[in-house]
Amino acid sequence: MSRYMVSWKANPSAWPTDPKQALTVIEGAIAGGDQLIKAGAAKELNWFTPQEGYGIFEADSKASVLGMVQGFFPYYSQDVREVVSWDSAKKAIL
């Protein structure tokens, strides 16, 4: 199984301007993240700021990860990158 780092950043123009509606979006995003962790798809989720962060996922393909995080768009943009362990990368590079 491959590992992927998903970085995300809020899209301010997509967010509702009403504070109650914005809170609903945040609560939905947090619930979605909790569900990804509980299901074992996300191994960890971390925040840099209240608007952006990253997660580590394990999946068979990048397409699988894209499917897991597409529900957060348009409120958050995601960048999905496959990551290679240090030992595997050393073998490939050397």
C-alpha positions as CSV (number, residue, x, y, z in Angstrom):
1,M,0.0,0.0,0.0
2,S,1.3,3.5,-0.9
3,R,1.4,6.5,1.4
4,Y,0.2,9.9,0.4
5,M,0.5,13.4,1.9
6,V,-2.6,15.5,1.4
7,S,-2.1,19.2,2.1
8,W,-5.2,21.4,2.2
9,K,-5.9,25.1,2.3
10,A,-9.2,26.8,2.8
11,N,-10.8,28.7,-0.2
12,P,-12.1,31.8,1.5
13,S,-14.2,32.8,-1.5
14,A,-16.2,29.5,-1.2
15,W,-17.0,30.0,2.4
16,P,-20.4,31.4,3.6
17,T,-20.2,34.9,5.0
18,D,-22.8,34.1,7.7
19,P,-20.9,33.0,10.9
20,K,-23.5,30.3,11.7
21,Q,-23.2,28.8,8.2
22,A,-19.4,29.0,8.4
23,L,-19.5,27.1,11.7
24,T,-21.6,24.4,10.0
25,V,-18.9,24.1,7.3
26,I,-16.1,23.8,9.9
27,E,-18.1,21.2,11.9
28,G,-18.7,19.2,8.7
29,A,-15.0,19.3,7.8
30,I,-14.0,18.2,11.3
31,A,-16.6,15.4,11.2
32,G,-15.3,14.3,7.8
33,G,-11.7,14.2,9.1
34,D,-12.8,12.2,12.2
35,Q,-14.5,9.7,9.9
36,L,-11.4,9.3,7.7
37,I,-9.3,8.6,10.8
38,K,-11.9,6.2,12.3
39,A,-12.1,4.3,9.0
40,G,-8.3,4.0,9.0
41,A,-7.9,5.8,5.6
42,A,-6.1,8.8,7.2
43,K,-3.3,7.8,9.5
44,E,-2.9,11.3,10.8
45,L,-4.4,14.8,10.3
46,N,-2.5,17.9,11.4
47,W,-3.1,21.7,11.2
48,F,-0.5,24.4,10.4
49,T,-3.1,27.2,10.9
50,P,-6.9,27.2,11.3
51,Q,-7.0,27.5,7.5
52,E,-4.5,24.9,6.3
53,G,-3.0,21.6,7.3
54,Y,-2.0,18.1,6.0
55,G,-2.8,14.5,6.4
56,I,-1.1,11.2,5.8
57,F,-3.1,8.5,4.0
58,E,-2.5,4.9,3.0
59,A,-4.3,3.7,-0.1
60,D,-3.9,1.6,-3.2
61,S,-3.7,4.7,-5.5
62,K,-3.7,8.4,-5.8
63,A,-7.2,8.2,-7.4
64,S,-8.5,6.5,-4.2
65,V,-7.1,9.3,-2.1
66,L,-8.7,11.9,-4.4
67,G,-12.0,10.1,-3.9
68,M,-11.6,10.3,-0.2
69,V,-11.0,14.0,0.0
70,Q,-13.2,15.3,-2.9
71,G,-16.0,16.0,-0.5
72,F,-14.1,18.8,1.2
73,F,-14.0,20.8,-2.1
74,P,-14.8,23.7,-2.8
75,Y,-14.3,24.8,0.8
76,Y,-10.7,23.4,0.8
77,S,-8.3,22.8,-2.0
78,Q,-6.1,19.7,-1.8
79,D,-2.7,18.8,-3.1
80,V,-2.2,15.0,-3.1
81,R,1.4,13.7,-3.3
82,E,2.7,10.2,-3.0
83,V,5.5,9.9,-0.4
84,V,8.3,7.4,-0.4
85,S,9.9,6.2,2.8
86,W,13.5,7.2,3.6
87,D,14.8,3.7,3.2
88,S,13.0,3.0,-0.1
89,A,14.1,6.3,-1.5
90,K,17.8,5.7,-0.5
91,K,17.7,2.4,-2.4
92,A,16.2,4.0,-5.5
93,I,18.6,7.0,-5.4
94,L,21.8,5.1,-4.7
